[in-house]
């Protein structure tokens, strides 16, 4: 997980310049909501806000991914300042698409936070299958971490 201490989200993607855009702002960045990295070249486009936390860990996860058999999901959202995201589970739906579920958890007691303030948090999740094995994915967040749905716990029939 990475978090920013400002109004700017922790993960940003470089804005593609166009021939019609002649502003000096071509190198500005837009925030991500979700993005799947499926190759080493795709990982090079990931950029971080100056105040993002845990950047080295996220970069390491991205760079150490074996893209022939894995992919990386980047997911970013706003959360209350005293909460963070936690990965609840990753599963595959019947059609083979990833189903990634997060939950909100209260941050450690020693973390200084403002109860009514909001911030941004981003997760980098290594998925155990390459991005060419699926055409879509589901991402959800819940108020609390729950059990994994039984449909994902059932064994395949023999």
Long-range contacts (C-beta under 8 A, 24 or more apart in sequence): 1-54, 1-84, 1-85, 1-121, 1-122, 1-123, 1-124, 2-48, 2-52, 2-53, 2-54, 2-55, 2-57, 2-58, 2-121, 2-122, 2-123, 2-124, 3-52, 3-53, 3-54, 3-84, 3-119, 3-120, 3-121, 3-122, 4-49, 4-51, 4-52, 4-53, 4-119, 4-120, 5-51, 5-53, 5-119, 6-49, 6-51, 8-49, 8-51, 8-120, 9-49, 9-76, 9-120, 9-122, 10-48, 10-49, 10-51, 10-52, 10-53, 10-76, 10-120, 10-121, 10-122, 11-46, 11-47, 11-48, 11-49, 11-52, 11-58, 11-74, 11-76, 11-122, 12-47, 12-48, 12-49, 13-45, 13-46, 13-47, 14-45, 14-47, 31-76, 31-120, 32-74, 32-76, 32-122, 33-75, 33-76, 33-77, 34-73, 34-74, 34-75, 34-76, 34-139, 35-73, 35-74, 36-71, 36-72, 36-73, 36-74, 36-127, 36-131, 36-137, 37-62, 37-65, 37-67, 37-71, 37-72, 37-73, 37-74, 37-131, 38-67, 38-71, 38-130, 38-131, 38-132, 39-67, 40-67, 43-72, 46-74, 52-122, 58-122, 58-124, 61-124, 61-126, 62-124, 65-126, 67-130, 68-130, 69-128, 69-129, 69-130, 70-126, 70-127, 70-128, 70-129, 70-130, 71-126, 71-127, 71-129, 71-130, 71-131, 72-124, 72-125, 72-126, 72-127, 73-98, 73-100, 73-123, 73-124, 73-125, 73-127, 73-137, 73-139, 74-122, 74-123, 74-124, 75-100, 75-102, 75-122, 75-123, 75-125, 75-139, 76-120, 76-121, 76-122, 76-123, 77-120, 77-121, 77-122, 77-141, 78-118, 78-119, 78-120, 78-121, 79-104, 79-118, 79-119, 79-120, 79-121, 80-104, 80-115, 80-116, 80-117, 80-118, 80-119, 81-113, 81-114, 81-115, 81-116, 81-117, 81-118, 81-119, 82-106, 82-107, 82-111, 82-113, 82-114, 82-115, 83-107, 84-121, 85-121, 85-123, 85-141, 86-145, 87-123, 87-125, 88-142, 88-145, 88-146, 88-148, 89-148, 89-152, 90-125, 90-127, 90-128, 91-148, 91-149, 91-152, 92-129, 92-134, 93-138, 96-133, 96-134, 97-134, 97-135, 97-136, 97-137, 97-138, 98-127, 98-129, 98-134, 98-137, 98-138, 99-137, 99-138, 99-140, 99-152, 100-125, 100-127, 100-137, 100-138, 100-139, 100-140, 101-139, 101-140, 101-141, 101-142, 102-139, 102-140, 102-141, 102-142, 103-141, 103-142, 103-143, 103-144, 103-145, 103-146, 104-141, 104-142, 104-143, 104-144, 105-144, 105-145
